[in-house]
Amino acid sequence: MKSILKTLFFVILFTSYLFGQDLIDFEARLSDFNFDKISAIDDSAALDSFIVAKMEEYHFPGLAACIVKDDKIIWKGNYGYADIGQNKLVNDSTLFHIASASKPFTGTALLQLWEEGLFDLDDDINDYLPFEVRNPFYPNEPITFRMLLTHTSSMGHHPDLLISYISTQDADCSVGLDSFLVNYLLPEGNYYWMNPFLNRSPGSYYNYTTAGFALLGYLVENIADTSYEEYCQEKIFIPLGMNHTSWFLENLNTNNLAKQYTYSSGAFHTSPYMGRPDYPGVMLKSSTSQLARFLIAFIQKGIVDDIRILNSTTVDSMTTIQFPPDMGFSWFIDNYFLPNSGERTICAHLGGVTGVNSLIGYIMGTGENVGGVILTNRRNDTGILEIAFELLSYGIITNVEKEKIDFPKDFFLSQNYPNPFNPTTSIEFTLPKSAYVELKVYNILGKVVSILVSKKLNQGTHTYKFDGSNLASGVYYYRIEAGNFVQTRKMVYLK
């Protein structure tokens, strides 16, 4: 059993490395991991104690986790600090950067378009791009959607130097997908000297690549004729009630975003966010409860409540091994033993960069329908996997009464943030049920200056940005009408 666990542990650790950095000695890491100390926990207090102990052992400043079963969250926990300097604890609203665990979202977006019959998985991607992508070692062999989804496109793994050179610190990257990909993948591009392709025939060899998922995101933009962020909001995030999830910092309340940390010399050190140009493979920000909605959609073959984001057959294809030994469409699938629960097939993805470690995944094929989300604000692969083993086992054996994901019980319109503002502010409201919503902004004379929403929305929390760049400084009012609910608030614009 130990050999099976060690094999899985090696595979997941390897796939979590995003930057093409020098590989660490994995066998040395494994030799420090005592698989005998993993044992099933069947008590919530004991699970809390276990997680806290692992956080201390592996120096996680903050951690949020949840367990889902069937269509509900059955357990959740928040631990430690989202911001050590501000003494801010992790809570249900804390957002984390989930790193490479972002990739299944990009796979989902692409396969939604495939369901519409807009392309075939074995089509040459050049038929859907404004430029031509070819491996110079195999110029006559096409690169297909299937290859990109399974990391078999023959694209290399771009080095740290490239990402550091064109990323933005503590802000969204100013380099767009099109500019990044043209300069990285085309011979005349400014970054082509980084050698983006392997001397391997497309489709014949597995090589993990975040740049390949950036290309998938750009293909979504071209096929859907909209920005990748807008597509994901409209087709995935908003339908699932993931209204505080985004690829970009500018669309989030960053006060809820956990700071990232490194640990050295007995102390935590803040690590800046890097706005990366390959964001569809690595830059999603979300919370445990919101990511649980995405997991539930896969556990239930593409549907949550009455919202379907994928057909059941598409979910089956995504979670079936397409390239041995473990590669599905944007997911990894493998067998391993859970403590006191026996062997299980797990569909999962790990994420890891300097200041973050994350994991989303679920058990397949047994009818137990148990999954888990773990988000942290410091990287340590070993610790997060130990916690994941225990969470999934606890989800199998626990008889904790299931509780619905926390949706609001009442209509509510929040005060805009920031207020006063210049020139943009965010307006948030909650809906206990789906409703046709109108959200308008008025000046002091009662004239409508902006209509932010005029459509039916699903239950949950929604956030919209108001930009007053073309308006004069002064007092404005925003008013919501949702069914019989009406509420108005004041805000102040100061240039």
HUVEN-V337502 format. One line per field, one symbol per residue. ss: DSSP state (H for helix, E for strand, - for the rest). phi: phi as a letter, one per 20 degrees, with the letter a starting at -180 (. if undefined). psi: psi as a letter, one per 40 degrees, with the letter a starting at -180 (. if undefined). A space follows every 10 residues. Layout:
ss: ???
phi: ???
psi: ???
This chain:
ss: -HHHHHHHHH HHHHH----- -----HHHHH H---HHH--- ---HHHHHHH HHHHHHHH-- -EEEEEEEE- -EEEEEEEEE EEE----EE- ----EEE-HH HHHHHHHHHH HHHHH----- ---EHHHH-- -----HHH-- ---EHHHHH- ----E----H HHHHHH-EE- ------HHHH HHHHH----- -HHH--E--- ---------H HHHHHHHHHH HHHH---HHH HHHHHHH--- -----E--HH H--HHHE--E EEEE--EEEE E--EE---HH H---EE-HHH HHHHHHHHH- --EE--EE-- -HHHHHHH-- --E---E--- -EEEEEEE-- -EEEEEEEEE EEE--EEEEE EEEE-----E EEEEEE-E-- HHHHHHHHHH HHHHHHH--- --E------- -EE---E--- E--EEEEEEE E---EEEEEE EE-----EEE EEEEEEE--E EEEEEEE--- ---EEEEEEE EE--EEEEEE EEE--
phi: .fffffffff fffffeeddm fgffffffff feeeffeebf dccffffgff fffffffdme fbbcbbcdbl dbedabbcbm debffeleef cfefdcfdlf ffffffffgf ffffffmead fefffffcce bddcfffcfe dfddggfffd lcemfedgfg gffffdedel affeefgffg fffeddgeff dffflfceec fgndbebfbf fffffffffg gffelbffff ffffdcffge meeccafcff eceffeeffe cdcblmbecf cffdfdfegf dbdfcacfff fgfffggfge locclddddb ffffggffdd fecfebeeem ddcbdbeegm cnfceddbbd cacgdbcbbc abedndnfld bbccccdbea gffffgffgf ffffffefdg ffcfgfefec fbdeffcfbf caedbdddbc cfbfafdccc dcefenefda debbaecfgp dccceddege defqeccccd ccmeecbccd bcdcf
psi: dddddddddd ddddeehdef ihhigddddd dehgddehih hfhddddddd dddddddefh dihiiihihb fiheiiihia hdhddefhih adehiihebe eddddddddd dddddefeii deihddeeie ihhihddgee hihiddddde ffeeiahiid dddddeihhf iihehidddd ddddeideid edeegeiigi hheehhhhhd dddddddddd dddefiiddd ddddedddde fgefhieide eigedehhii iihifeiihi hiihhiefde eeeihaiddd dddddddddf feihbehhei idddddddfh hdhieehage ihhihihihe eahihhhihi ihadfihihh iihieeedfh iihhhifihg dddddddddd ddddddeifh hiiiigiiei ihhihihihi iheiihhiii heiiihhhhi hiaeeehheh hdhgihiiia hihihhhfde iiiahiihhi hhbehhiiii ihhh.
